[in-house]
Amino acid sequence: MKKILVTGGLGFIGSHTVVELQNEGFEVVIIDDLSNSSLDVLDGISSITGITPKFEKIDIKEKGKVQTFFSDHKDIIGVIHFAASKAVGESVLKPLHYYENNLNTLVYILQEVVGLPSSNFIFSSSCTVYGQAEHMPITESAPVQAAESPYGNTKQIGEEIINDVCKVDSNLQAISLRYFNPIGAHPSAKIGELPLGVPQNLVPYITQTAAGLRDCLSVFGNDYATSDGTCVRDYIHVVDLAKAHVVALKRLLEGDNRSNFETFNIGTGIGSSVLEVIKSFENVSGQSLNYKFAPRREGDVTEAYADTKKANDILGWQSQLTLDDAMLSAWNWEKNIRNIK
């Protein structure tokens, strides 16, 4: 068995990636501190795949525990690094938390990865590295603008750290996946997005509002220079995104990468406004959503959607699922965990 470490593997994207890895025959070990996830996710993964991945509760801000873990798992041949704080708005309010949690942990993991016999590393990056891009769709060669938030800055710096290490350590083989806005849930409705506390992302706030947990959805800004005045994003189904991680990992394991640090946009190539996402949810769910317009939120860019040609051509990956598919799966997941018929 090929053993893969997935940090943050009980989180939203991490758990779906674990499912796809296990479906492809990989042995998975998960590290998660459960700060924004639940141990119950293990049961969901096991129910879907028939395999319960190994799990260790570790806060990877504790360097000594990271060192101990890797000394016990010298047969790891690849690492997919998700563990990070991820909310744009929260990062504006808590910058030091984001810099500590997203950068220190990356350094501690990389310090161990470079010592492995097989140093294959997939980094969970983000379209926020582009800031407010000057042209749409965004290609990987787009100039990196000043980050609009501390979260975005941690992803920019994270990529710089990995690139710098790759320049001096040819043993490290890394791919950074710059994904756009992951949404949806597994079609089984056994795992999905379950933020602790008030959701920071659009879709879980939509589904929680429809389920009666939230009184009203706030749409931040209706005066942007877009077709309907609301922000435009590239919303990708989390299952498509998870499969992209497996494809990227296989690329490294098979030695098909053209350099030891590559970057790929992972999205649909389609920009959807906040109001279009709301309309999609209402169409697939049959629910009328209570929402209101609110002032713009600091850190948000006007629009961001991907040029996916590089991932399509070089990785051989492309998205398969639609916005409606994602919204329906997210609603089915919400109904399942709330016991809504």
N, C-alpha and C positions, 0 to 999 in steps of 0.2 A: 504494500500500500504506500502511496505517496502522501506524506504527512504535510499538511498545510496549516499554518497558524492564521487565524482570523481574529484580529483585535477588534473589540466592539462588535463581536459576532452575535450578540443577542439584540442589537439595535435593529432599526428598520431595514436598512440596506444590507447590513451584515447578515441578518438571519436569512434573508432571501438568497444571498450569495452562498451561505452554508448549504442550503437546500440544493442549489444547482451544483455545487462542488460534490456533494454526496451522491447526487444523481449521476455524476460523471465518474464515480469510483474513487474519489479522493478520500483519504482519512483526514478529518478536520479536528483541530484543537482550538477551542475558543477561550480567549481572555476577555473579560468584561468586568467593570467595577459596579455594574447595576445602577449607576447614577442616573441613567435615563432609559432604563430597560427593566425587564422583569425576568426572573428565573423561569416563569411559566412558559416563556418562549421556547425553552428546550423541549417541552412537551409537544408544542406545535411542530417543531422541526422533526421530532421523532415520529409523530403521527403521520406526517407527510411522506417521509423517506423510509421509515422503518428502522432508522439508525439513530441512536442518541449520541451526538458528538461529545467528545471529552470537553469538560469545562473547568476552568479555574477562575475563581473570583480574585482578580488582582487589580489594584490601582497602579497603572503604569507610570504615575508620577513618582512612585517609590522605586528608585533606580535599583536598589538592592534586590527587590522582589523580581524585577525584570531579569537581572543577571542570574538569579537562582532558577527562574523558569527555563531560560535557555540552556543552562548547564544540565538541566534534567531532560531536555528535548533536543539533543544534538542532531537528531535525524530529520529535523524539519528541512524541507527542500524549497519552501516558498512561504512568503508572508503577505497577506493582504491587510493593509492597515486602515481600518475605519475609525478607530477610537479617537474621538474629538468632540468638542462642543461645536454646535452647528447652526445656531440661530443668529441671523444677521442683526435683528433688533436688540437682542440680549447682549450681543458682543459690543454694541455701542455703549451700553450701560455698564458692562463688566469687562472692560478691555484686559485688565491684568489676569483675570481668570482665564480668558481665551488664550492669551499668550503663554501662560504657564501650561495649560491643559493641552493645547494643540502643538506647541513647539518643543517643550521639554520632553514630552512623551515620544515625539518623533525621533529626537536625538537619542534617547535611551534605547529605543527599538533598533535604530540603525547601528548603534555601537555594537549590538549583539549580532545583527544580521550579517555584517561584513565579516564576522568571524566564522560563519557557517561554511561548510564545504560547498554548499549550493546556495548562493546568495541571490535569490529571486524575490523582487519586491514590487508589489502593486500599491500605489498611493491613491487614496481617496481624495481627489482634488475637486475643483469646482469651477464653474464658469465665472465665479466672482473674481478669479484671477485677472480677468480682462477689464475689470472696472466697467465704466460705461463705454463700451466699444463704439468707435466712430462709424462703423459700417455693419450692416446686417446682410446675410447671416455671418456669424463670427467664425473665422477660420483659426486654425492653430497658429498661424503666422501673424495674427492680429497683434498690434502693439499692446503690451501690457500697460494699462493706464494705472494711475494712482488708485489704490483700493478705496472703495466707498465705505468700508466698515472694517473694524478689527478682525472679524471673521475672515473676510476676503484677504486681508493682509496676511493672516496666518497661512492661508493656502499659497499665496505668492511666495512667502518666505520659506514655507515647507518645500516647495518645488526648487527653490534656490539651494536649500540645504542638500537635497538629494542630488541635484546636478553637480554641486561642488564636490560631494563625496565620489560621485561617478568619475569625475575628472582625474582623481588621484587613486582610485581603487577600481581597476578593471574587473575585479571579481564580482562587483555589485552590478546586477542587471535589473534595471528598474523601468517601470511604465507608470506614468501619471495619467489617470483617467479624469478628464475635466468634465464632470457631468453637470447637466443642467438641472431641472427641477423634478426629482423623483416623486412619484405619487402612485396610488393604487395599493393592491394587496395581492397575496397569493390567491389563485382561483379557488382553492379549497376553503378560503376564509379562516384558515387556522393560524396564520401569522399575518401581520399587517403593521401599520403605523400606529403606535400607542404611546404618545408622549406623556410624560408624567406632568401633572399640573395643567396649566392653561396652554393649549397648543400655540406654537410660534409659527407654524406653517399653515398655508391656506386650506389645503384639502381636509386635514383632520378637524380644523375649525368648522368647515362646512358640514362635515358629517356629524360632528357633535352638536352643532346647532340644529340640524334636522332631527337628531335623536332626542332633543330637548335638554341636553346638558348645558347648552349656552343659549342665552336669550336672543342674541342677535350677532350676526357677523359684521364686522367693520371692514369696509373696503377702503384701504388707505390711499386716498387721492383719486380724483376723477377729472383732473386738469392736466394730465400728461399729454404729450404730443403723440397720441396713438389714435386708432380709429374710434374708440369710444371713451378715451380719456383715462382709462385704467392701465396699469402696468401690463406689459406683455412678457411672457416667459415661455420657454420650451419645456413642456411637461412630458416626462418620459415615464412609462410604466416601470415599476420597480423590478418586475420579472425580466424585462428586456435588459435593464441595467445590470442585474445580477449576472445574466448570461454573458454580458460583455466582460466582466471580471474573469470568468472562466476562460474565455477566448484569449484574453490578454495573458493570463497565467500560462496557458499552453504555449503561447508564442515564445515566452521566455524559456520554458522547460525544453522546448524543441529547438532552441537556438535560432529562431527565425528573425529575431530583432535585428535591425540594421545598425543600431548603436546601443550603448548600455544605458542610455536614458532617452525614452521616447514619450511623447505626449499625444493624447487623442481626445477629441471632443466626443462625448457620448450624449446624444439627444435624438430628437425626432426630425429636426430641421424645420419644424412648424412652430410659429409663434402664436400663442393663445392669450387673450386678455383675461383679466380677472373675471369680467362679466361673462365672457365666453365659457369659462370654467364653471361658473355658477349655472349658466344655461344648460351646459352639458349634464351637470348633476341633476338639475330639475327634470330634464328629459328622460334620463335613464332610471331615475328613482320614483318619478311621479309625485315628488314632494315639492311644495312651494317654499322657498327659502326666505327667511326673514333676514334682510341685510340693510345696512345703511352706509352712506359715505362718511369718511372721517378724514382728517388732515393727513397729508403725506407722512410717511414714516421715514425717519432719518436712516440713511444707509441703503435705501432702495434705488436701483437704477431704473430708467424708463423702460427699456426693453432689452431682451437678451434671448436670442435663439441661435441654434448651432448650424454651421456647415458641417455635415457629417461625412463628407466624401472620403476623407482620409481613413476614418474608421471603417467605412464601407469597403474601400478598395484594398487597404493594407491588412486590416484585421479580418476582413471578410465577415463583418458583423453589421447588422442593421436592425432598427426597431421593427417590431411586428405588430404591436398592439396600439390601439387608438386612444384618444382622450376619453371617449365614451367607455371603452373597455376599462380604463383605469378608474374612472369615476364609479362605474357599477361595481367593480371589485372592492373599492374602498367602502362603498355603502354596504355591501354584503358583509364585509369584515366588521364594520361598526354595528350592524344589526346582530351579528353573531355574538359579539362580546357583550352587548347590552340586552341580549335575549328579546330582541324585537322581531315580531313575526311579520 
